[in-house]
């Protein structure tokens, strides 16, 4: 066979690991098609081949004979494998020009929209537990000191003033003064050093969040640094500061862009963000990202102000080839302020909304046990702080953005110094559900979206039961068991009609703290 050559497209990246080969684990690799937002998991011999594909770099040349010589695998087998990679757009037989890449983006967009327009059954919509390439890779490399995924909360500053924001310094009404900027944030050199340290620790992907990441002065330099190091990145944004730079972001190939859209009706969205015209700006960004086939989620918290119109976000997502991401559990501020509880849905409202199959907490006969999932008491209930972590704007490493457990400051120590041998982290990682005070011990616990981070914020102890989680679990449990006995919360109506009949509660957002301490 002649020395056939292939090319690695610019929209790919990934990682190879033989870290645990010494203890009998296989070599593994992960590789992303970032335009389609798809990850692929490889192990053993296929991972060894992917190692050489990744080493070629973006737009780099990969020769069959050279890979065969390096791996000891038959050239014909290599070529057959490469042809499979070509079908998945992880390799190409030619270099892509910008024009040909745009043709590919157009085809991906059309396919995304076509798939979203195909009617799905309720069961097909449900977010069942499924394995993923990322999950398989992270499990394969899990070991002390490994950090595969990190969320960078770049800043708590934001161009919007969302009434439900739980970040430090956020205001609850227009009379309050924002304290989002009341901290010394990491500088660009800090981020480059930390990214280098994370890369050494096994980093695969990063999520850039905030606040709004585009309120950070150095966000584009950080994105460029991640791109140069071939680290996949997601970015969660409202889009307000991105409106003139959408194409630039697309050609950095984000793995996913999450855009906050709270309604299909502009005034409902703007009432939540407290920024007139914010819906139209965010939608302008979402439309252009769709045209460029950038993988996209439309993120929507469901609460009193958008109760009657939140579901329209699904229609928008369908038209853009995006996915909606609905969240029902409105949480307390990490500073302890509880006034956002006024925004969450009442039990009467939830009984209807939980019948929406686009909502992850759906209750219905199509879901196993009507949405209930038994918990293993001898298992740890949360994967945060194992191979995934969060870094606050001032450099504190913690298990996740919703879990404010300070593990150490990256201003003072390296990633490795904080993670390896950290007793606080080990305690968290190795505490089974059986050691929690209440969680897992009640019938309604099967219907809980358990978040130890909320308990940490509320009580300073992750082993306690967070009020927000218990509230939702009890409502879901009661609804499920009533429906098992024949109850219909929609009273025979179509979902949208039943939703419109629900009264909305009025809210008065002023800070509320637990005076009991």
Residue pairs with C-beta under 8 A, 6 or more apart in sequence:
1 64
1 65
1 75
1 76
1 79
3 63
3 64
3 65
3 66
4 63
4 64
4 65
4 79
4 82
5 61
5 62
5 63
5 64
6 61
6 62
6 63
6 64
6 82
6 85
6 86
6 91
6 92
6 93
7 59
7 60
7 61
7 62
7 91
7 92
7 93
7 94
7 95
7 96
8 53
8 54
8 56
8 57
8 58
8 59
8 60
8 62
8 90
8 91
8 92
9 58
9 59
9 89
9 90
9 91
9 92
9 96
9 101
10 58
10 59
10 96
10 101
10 253
11 33
11 34
11 35
11 89
11 101
11 253
12 31
12 32
12 33
12 34
12 58
12 89
12 90
13 31
13 32
13 34
13 54
13 58
13 230
13 231
13 232
13 253
14 29
14 30
14 31
14 32
14 40
14 50
14 54
14 204
14 230
14 232
15 29
15 30
15 54
15 137
15 202
15 203
15 204
16 27
16 28
16 29
16 47
16 48
16 50
16 51
16 54
17 27
17 28
17 29
17 137
17 140
17 141
17 202
18 27
18 28
19 141
19 143
19 146
19 202
20 140
20 141
20 143
21 27
25 140
26 43
26 44
26 47
26 140
27 43
27 44
27 47
27 48
27 51
28 41
28 42
28 43
28 47
28 136
28 137
28 140
28 141
29 41
29 42
29 43
29 46
29 47
29 50
29 51
29 54
29 137
30 39
30 40
30 41
30 42
30 133
30 134
30 137
30 204
31 39
31 40
31 42
31 50
31 53
31 54
31 90
32 38
32 39
32 40
32 232
32 255
33 40
33 88
33 89
33 90
34 232
34 253
34 254
34 255
34 295
35 89
35 104
35 105
35 108
35 253
35 293
35 294
35 295
36 89
36 108
36 293
36 295
37 255
37 256
37 295
38 88
39 132
39 133
39 134
39 137
40 88
40 90
40 133
41 133
41 134
41 136
41 137
42 49
42 50
43 140
45 71
45 73
46 81
48 71
48 73
49 67
49 71
49 73
49 78
49 81
52 62
52 66
52 67
52 70
52 71
53 62
53 67
53 85
53 90
53 91
54 230
56 62
57 230
58 230
59 95
59 96
62 82
62 91
64 75
64 78
64 79
64 82
65 75
67 73
67 78
68 74
68 75
68 78
71 78
82 91
85 91
86 92
86 93
89 104
96 104
104 293
105 292
105 293
106 293
108 293
109 290
109 291
109 292
109 293
109 321
111 321
112 293
112 321
112 322
113 318
113 319
113 320
113 321
115 321
116 317
116 318
116 319
116 321
116 322
116 323
117 318
121 366
122 357
122 362
122 364
122 366
123 366
123 367
125 357
125 358
125 362
126 357
126 362
126 366
126 367
127 360
129 373
134 149
134 204
134 205
137 148
137 204
138 148
138 149
138 204
138 386
138 387
138 388
141 148
141 202
141 387
142 386
142 387
144 419
144 420
144 421
145 201
145 416
145 419
145 420
146 201
146 202
146 387
147 198
147 201
147 202
147 203
147 387
147 388
147 389
147 415
147 419
148 202
148 203
148 204
148 205
148 387
148 388
149 203
149 204
149 205
149 206
149 207
149 387
149 388
149 389
150 198
150 203
150 206
150 207
150 388
150 389
150 390
150 391
151 206
151 207
151 208
151 209
151 388
151 389
151 390
151 391
151 400
151 401
152 191
152 206
152 207
152 208
152 209
152 213
152 222
152 390
152 391
153 167
153 209
153 210
153 211
153 390
153 391
153 392
153 393
153 401
154 185
154 208
154 209
154 210
154 211
154 213
154 216
154 219
154 222
154 393
155 180
155 185
155 210
155 211
155 212
155 213
155 215
155 216
155 393
156 167
156 168
156 169
156 170
156 180
156 181
156 183
156 210
156 211
156 393
157 180
157 181
157 210
157 211
157 212
157 215
157 216
158 165
158 167
158 170
158 180
158 210
158 211
158 212
158 215
158 238
159 212
159 214
159 215
159 238
159 240
159 241
159 275
160 212
160 238
160 240
160 260
160 273
160 274
160 275
160 278
161 170
161 171
161 174
161 178
161 273
161 274
161 275
162 170
162 260
162 272
162 273
162 274
163 172
163 272
163 274
163 305
163 340
163 343
163 507
163 509
164 272
164 301
164 303
164 330
164 340
164 343
165 333
166 331
166 332
166 333
166 334
166 340
167 180
167 210
167 211
167 333
167 334
168 179
168 180
168 182
168 183
168 333
168 334
168 335
169 178
169 179
169 180
169 181
169 182
169 183
170 178
170 180
170 333
171 177
171 178
172 337
172 339
172 340
172 509
172 510
172 511
173 509
173 510
174 274
180 211
183 393
183 394
184 394
185 216
185 393
185 394
186 194
186 391
186 393
186 394
186 395
186 410
186 411
187 218
188 218
188 221
188 222
190 395
190 410
190 411
191 218
191 222
191 225
192 225
194 391
194 395
194 410
194 415
195 203
195 206
195 222
195 225
195 226
195 229
195 231
197 414
197 415
197 416
198 206
198 415
199 229
199 231
200 415
200 416
201 415
201 416
201 419
202 387
203 231
204 231
204 232
205 231
205 232
205 233
205 234
205 255
206 226
206 231
206 232
206 233
206 234
207 233
207 234
207 235
207 236
208 219
208 222
208 223
208 233
208 234
208 235
208 236
209 235
209 236
209 401
210 216
210 236
210 237
210 393
211 393
212 237
212 238
212 240
212 241
213 219
213 235
213 236
213 237
214 237
214 240
214 241
214 242
215 241
216 222
220 245
220 248
223 233
223 235
223 249
223 252
224 252
226 233
227 233
227 252
227 253
232 255
233 252
233 254
233 255
234 254
234 255
234 256
234 257
234 258
235 249
235 254
235 256
235 257
235 258
236 257
236 258
236 260
236 299
237 257
237 258
237 259
237 260
237 285
238 259
238 260
238 273
238 278
238 282
239 259
239 260
239 281
239 282
239 284
239 285
239 286
240 275
240 278
240 281
240 282
242 249
242 285
243 281
243 284
243 285
246 285
246 288
246 289
246 292
247 288
247 292
249 257
249 289
249 294
250 289
250 292
250 294
254 294
254 295
255 295
256 295
256 296
256 297
257 289
257 294
257 295
257 296
257 297
258 296
258 297
258 298
258 299
258 325
259 282
259 285
259 286
259 289
259 296
259 297
259 298
259 299
260 273
260 282
260 298
260 299
260 300
261 269
261 279
261 282
261 283
261 286
261 298
261 299
261 300
261 313
261 316
262 268
262 269
262 272
262 273
262 300
262 301
262 305
262 306
262 310
262 313
263 269
263 272
263 279
263 300
263 306
263 309
263 310
263 312
263 313
264 309
264 311
264 312
264 313
264 315
264 316
265 309
265 312
266 279
266 280
267 279
268 305
268 306
268 308
268 309
269 278
269 279
269 282
269 306
270 276
270 277
270 278
270 279
271 305
272 301
272 303
272 305
272 306
273 279
283 316
286 296
286 298
286 316
286 320
286 322
287 320
289 296
289 320
290 296
290 320
290 321
290 322
293 321
296 320
296 321
296 322
296 323
297 317
297 322
297 323
297 324
297 325
298 313
298 316
298 317
298 320
298 322
298 323
298 324
298 325
299 325
299 327
300 306
300 310
300 313
300 324
300 325
300 326
300 327
301 326
301 327
301 328
301 330
302 310
302 326
302 327
302 328
302 345
302 353
302 359
303 330
303 343
303 344
303 345
304 342
304 343
304 344
304 345
304 504
304 505
304 506
304 507
305 343
305 504
305 507
307 345
307 349
307 353
307 499
307 502
307 504
308 499
308 500
308 502
308 504
310 326
311 356
311 358
311 495
311 496
311 499
313 324
313 326
314 324
314 358
316 322
316 324
317 323
317 324
324 358
326 356
326 358
326 359
326 360
328 344
328 345
328 350
328 353
328 354
328 359
328 361
328 472
329 344
329 449
329 451
329 468
329 469
329 472
330 340
330 341
330 343
330 344
330 468
331 340
331 402
331 451
331 454
331 457
331 468
332 338
332 340
332 341
332 454
332 457
332 458
332 468
333 340
333 457
334 404
334 457
336 457
336 458
336 513
336 514
337 511
337 512
337 513
338 512
338 513
338 514
339 509
339 510
339 511
339 512
340 509
341 468
341 512
342 505
342 507
342 508
342 509
343 507
343 509
344 468
344 471
345 353
346 505
347 475
347 478
348 502
349 502
350 472
350 475
350 476
350 479
351 475
351 479
351 489
352 489
352 490
352 495
352 498
352 499
352 502
353 359
353 499
354 361
354 362
354 363
354 371
354 475
354 476
354 479
354 489
355 362
355 363
355 364
355 489
355 490
355 495
355 498
356 362
356 495
357 364
357 366
360 449
361 371
361 449
361 472
361 476
362 371
363 370
363 371
363 476
363 479
363 480
363 483
364 370
364 371
364 483
365 483
369 446
369 480
370 480
370 481
370 483
370 484
371 447
371 476
371 480
372 446
372 447
372 476
372 477
372 480
373 446
373 447
374 446
375 381
375 433
375 439
375 440
375 445
375 446
375 450
376 433
377 432
377 433
377 434
377 440
378 432
378 433
378 434
379 432
379 433
380 429
380 430
380 431
380 432
380 433
381 433
381 436
381 439
381 440
381 450
381 452
382 399
382 403
382 450
382 451
382 452
382 453
384 390
384 399
384 400
384 403
384 453
385 398
385 399
385 400
385 403
385 405
385 407
385 425
385 428
385 429
386 429
388 399
388 400
389 397
389 398
389 399
389 400
389 407
389 419
390 397
390 398
390 399
390 400
390 401
390 403
391 397
391 398
391 410
392 398
394 409
394 411
395 409
395 410
395 411
396 406
396 407
396 408
396 409
396 410
397 406
397 407
397 408
397 409
397 410
397 415
397 418
397 419
398 404
398 405
398 406
398 407
399 405
399 407
399 425
399 428
399 453
400 453
402 451
402 453
402 454
402 457
403 451
403 452
403 453
403 456
403 462
404 453
404 456
404 457
405 424
405 428
405 453
405 456
405 462
407 418
407 419
407 422
407 424
407 425
408 417
408 418
408 422
410 418
419 425
428 462
431 462
431 463
433 439
433 440
434 440
435 463
436 463
436 464
436 465
437 463
437 464
437 465
438 464
438 465
439 445
439 448
439 450
439 463
439 465
443 477
444 470
444 473
444 474
444 476
444 477
444 478
445 473
446 477
447 472
447 473
447 474
447 476
447 477
447 480
448 469
448 470
448 472
448 473
448 476
449 469
449 472
449 473
450 469
451 466
451 468
451 469
452 462
452 463
452 466
453 462
454 466
454 468
454 469
455 461
455 462
455 463
455 464
455 465
455 466
455 469
456 462
457 466
458 464
458 466
458 467
458 514
459 466
479 487
479 489
483 489
489 498
490 498
491 498
493 501
